[in-house]
Amino acid sequence: MRKPSAWEIVYSIAMALACLTSYAVMTEFLNVAVEGRADAVGGMWAAVSTAFVFRDSRQRSLSAGAGRLIATCVSFALCLPYLWLIPANVAGMAILLALGTLVMLQLDRREDIITTAVTTIVVMAISLQRPGDAWQQPLFRLFDTVVGVAIGIAGKWIASFAFYKARGEPVQ
């Protein structure tokens, strides 16, 4: 095993701090304000979104953020009307997964099919556990995603800027 570079150490710490920040912001502040209670699922989902977009370059972070938002919006657009009309169930999840995949294929976003599917699975699984507020789950997960993506991209940009500026190198 080789010794990690200074950037690899900074990158690792910055990603951990960004994910922790997303989790804390959602569970301690925003979920309490939006849902009226702390929600570990919201914190987890924001932290996952942060990790997902924390890439090795600012451009890749932006691209991953856009993909994450598109995938979440497709899942949102499918799950919300479904949950308004029909109680959450496993057969419905399967139908939404198939529809989400088809939509992403039509949008030529094959690389984001998995993200759309994972988002749909999370929304529907939570909706099965919390049938009383099932229709709210797509809204909450969209909000969690937006917060997580924003913190992830900002964290990556701040870490890159600080690291390369301190070294007198161009920011990557």
GUDREN-976576 format. One line per field, with one value per residue: x, y, z of N, C-alpha, C in turn. Coordinates in pm, whole numbers. Each point is the difference from the previous one (the first is absolute). Layout:
REM GUDREN-976576
nxx <- [X/...];
nyy <- [Y/...];
nzz <- [Z/...];
caxx <- [X/...];
cayy <- [Y/...];
cazz <- [Z/...];
cxx <- [X/...];
cyy <- [Y/...];
czz <- [Z/...];
This chain:
REM GUDREN-976576
nxx <- [83/-36/83/-110/-39/53/-19/46/87/27/0/65/75/19/10/75/65/4/25/89/44/-11/54/92/22/-13/73/89/-3/32/28/59/55/35/49/59/97/94/64/41/-115/-53/57/-41/-119/5/43/-89/-86/45/3/-120/-9/58/33/86/-97/11/51/70/28/15/71/63/12/27/82/50/0/48/82/27/11/61/71/24/21/61/76/12/-25/92/78/-33/13/116/-43/109/56/38/-121/-47/82/-36/-125/19/61/-94/-96/62/21/-125/-39/85/-47/-123/45/36/-47/54/96/-119/-12/119/40/-65/50/119/-16/-48/98/83/-51/-5/122/35/-58/58/106/-20/-99/0/131/-44/-103/40/19/-63/-83/-4/-5/-87/-60/4/-39/-86/-32/-6/-62/-73/-14/-27/-69/-65/-16/-28/-75/-51/-7/-44/-84/-33/-8/-53/-82/-8/-9/-79/-89/-24/-118/-15];
nyy <- [-118/95/94/38/64/121/5/-124/43/115/-65/-96/88/70/-117/-50/116/-4/-131/19/102/-72/-102/77/65/-117/-77/95/39/-42/-125/54/88/-95/-103/89/-76/-45/-16/-114/-36/116/-16/-127/38/105/-78/-89/99/41/-122/-9/126/-52/57/-54/55/131/-21/-101/83/101/-78/-49/127/35/-105/30/128/-30/-90/87/92/-92/-43/126/24/-114/16/131/2/-95/60/97/-91/-61/-81/28/-69/-126/-36/99/-44/-122/42/69/-111/-73/80/4/-130/-19/81/-58/-114/48/35/-123/-38/-92/90/55/-110/-37/124/-1/-119/34/116/-64/-87/100/76/-105/-36/127/13/-116/56/108/-85/51/4/-109/78/23/-129/4/81/-79/-107/71/45/-122/-39/99/-18/-132/19/96/-72/-105/71/68/-112/-60/100/7/-133/-6/99/-42/-125/24/83/-85/-78/104/-100/-19/50/-125];
nzz <- [0/-84/29/65/-109/8/-133/-6/86/-63/-115/63/62/-112/-62/96/2/-132/5/96/-72/-111/62/57/-114/-60/80/13/-126/-122/37/102/-85/-86/67/75/-51/81/-113/55/-56/37/119/4/-48/80/98/-40/-12/118/50/-53/41/105/-114/-85/-69/-9/-121/47/100/-84/-79/105/39/-125/-12/119/-34/-118/50/94/-93/-72/102/31/-130/23/107/-16/-131/-8/91/-82/-99/26/95/70/-97/17/-42/71/96/-31/-2/113/43/-54/49/116/-16/-38/97/83/-52/10/120/-40/118/-78/12/-12/-71/43/-18/-115/-26/45/-62/-103/13/26/-96/-78/35/3/-118/-18/57/-75/-4/120/-22/-60/-29/124/-4/-117/63/107/-79/-70/108/53/-120/-12/126/-13/-117/52/110/-74/-87/92/68/-114/-36/122/8/-125/18/122/-44/-119/60/104/-103/-30/-8/-131/30/46];
caxx <- [-83/79/-35/-95/46/-63/-133/-86/-36/-93/-122/-69/-52/-102/-122/-61/-59/-117/-109/-43/-73/-131/-79/-34/-91/-133/-62/-8/-60/-98/-112/-80/-78/-90/-86/-39/72/127/-23/127/-4/34/143/69/-16/82/141/23/7/128/105/-17/49/134/87/141/17/-119/-88/-65/-97/-117/-66/-65/-112/-108/-56/-74/-125/-88/-51/-93/-121/-77/-63/-100/-111/-73/-49/-96/-138/-37/-34/-123/-115/3/88/128/5/117/-29/14/143/52/-50/73/137/-2/-27/118/103/-41/17/143/45/-51/78/138/76/20/88/-78/-109/14/-34/-146/-55/27/-87/-136/-6/0/-129/-107/21/-40/-145/-59/12/-72/-109/-76/57/70/7/100/136/72/36/109/124/46/60/125/95/46/91/121/76/56/109/107/71/67/112/107/59/75/120/93/48/90/120/86/39/107/120/33/-26/-135/-105/-51];
cayy <- [118/123/108/91/136/103/24/-114/15/114/-42/-96/72/94/-75/-42/118/42/-96/25/127/-26/-78/85/107/-56/-58/94/130/9/-94/51/113/-43/-111/16/-97/-48/-118/-60/-35/121/22/-103/23/117/-42/-83/91/70/-94/-31/109/41/-66/41/133/84/-28/-130/21/65/-97/-98/69/11/-135/-35/77/-50/-131/22/64/-102/-81/88/16/-127/-44/89/-26/-137/-5/78/-77/-142/-28/-64/-146/-53/-4/138/29/-64/78/127/-29/-22/129/85/-47/39/146/32/-44/97/123/-37/17/-137/0/43/-95/-57/104/13/-121/4/103/-54/-105/64/68/-98/-78/85/16/-123/6/118/22/122/115/-57/92/102/-54/52/140/1/-52/102/104/-56/-10/135/45/-81/36/134/-8/-79/80/109/-57/-36/123/66/-80/18/138/20/-82/45/138/-7/-50/91/-70/27/-81/-106];
cazz <- [0/-7/92/-65/-27/82/-53/36/142/8/-68/87/116/-48/-33/127/63/-80/27/137/-2/-59/96/114/-44/-22/119/112/-32/-108/20/112/-52/-107/41/139/83/-55/-84/-38/-142/-74/18/-76/-143/-34/6/-118/-114/11/-39/-142/-87/41/-98/-1/-60/13/-114/24/107/-61/-86/88/64/-99/-17/122/2/-106/43/111/-55/-70/104/61/-93/-6/132/62/-43/38/142/19/-45/35/114/-32/3/-70/-144/-46/-8/-122/-115/-2/-41/-146/-65/19/-92/-134/-14/-8/-133/-97/18/-31/125/48/117/116/24/134/98/-4/64/143/58/-1/101/133/17/16/122/113/-12/53/146/50/-96/28/-69/-116/-113/31/-13/-116/29/96/-60/-95/83/54/-111/-35/107/-7/-120/20/97/-61/-100/71/76/-94/-54/108/27/-112/0/114/-16/-109/27/99/-69/-108/-127/-52/61/-89];
cxx <- [88/-51/-98/61/-70/-143/-96/-45/-102/-134/-82/-64/-113/-129/-71/-69/-123/-118/-55/-82/-140/-91/-48/-98/-141/-63/-22/-78/-114/-116/-91/-89/-105/-100/-51/66/132/-27/134/2/36/148/82/-6/81/148/36/13/131/115/-4/62/141/101/139/25/-130/-99/-74/-102/-127/-80/-73/-120/-119/-67/-83/-134/-98/-62/-103/-129/-87/-72/-112/-125/-83/-65/-110/-143/-48/-48/-119/-122/-9/90/128/-14/115/-23/13/146/59/-43/78/146/9/-22/120/113/-33/18/147/60/-43/75/147/92/19/84/-75/-119/8/-39/-150/-64/21/-91/-143/-16/-6/-135/-110/18/-40/-152/-73/2/-82/-118/-77/54/76/16/104/143/73/45/120/130/55/73/135/107/56/99/132/87/66/119/118/81/75/121/117/69/82/130/103/62/104/131/92/46/117/131/44/-19/-137/-102/-53/-145];
cyy <- [125/103/95/139/97/26/-113/8/113/-39/-93/70/94/-73/-44/117/48/-92/20/128/-20/-73/89/110/-54/-48/101/128/-10/-97/45/114/-45/-105/14/-99/-34/-129/-53/-37/123/32/-99/30/121/-37/-89/88/77/-91/-28/107/46/-74/61/134/78/-28/-133/10/64/-97/-106/61/12/-135/-43/72/-48/-133/15/64/-99/-89/78/8/-128/-36/89/-24/-142/-2/89/-89/-142/-19/-71/-151/-46/-6/140/40/-58/78/131/-19/-20/132/95/-38/41/150/36/-47/98/134/-20/27/-137/-5/38/-92/-55/102/22/-118/4/103/-50/-107/61/65/-102/-82/81/18/-124/1/112/33/129/124/-43/101/110/-49/47/145/7/-47/96/111/-47/-4/136/51/-76/32/136/-3/-78/80/114/-51/-35/125/71/-75/19/139/20/-76/57/144/3/-46/91/-61/39/-98/-100/-31];
czz <- [0/101/-71/-19/93/-48/37/146/16/-60/90/120/-43/-34/127/69/-75/26/141/9/-58/97/114/-38/-16/130/112/-32/-102/15/114/-48/-101/47/143/94/-66/-77/-48/-148/-86/8/-80/-149/-45/0/-119/-125/-1/-46/-151/-89/35/-87/-2/-68/16/-112/20/113/-53/-86/82/70/-93/-21/119/5/-107/42/112/-50/-76/101/68/-89/-14/134/57/-49/36/145/35/-23/56/122/-45/11/-87/-151/-60/-12/-128/-125/-12/-41/-152/-74/11/-93/-144/-25/-15/-132/-107/8/-34/119/66/127/128/31/143/106/6/73/151/68/10/108/140/26/28/128/123/-1/50/153/61/-93/23/-70/-125/-113/23/-27/-126/21/94/-63/-105/77/56/-108/-36/104/-8/-119/18/97/-58/-101/68/77/-89/-51/106/28/-111/3/110/-19/-106/18/99/-63/-113/-138/-52/59/-103/34];
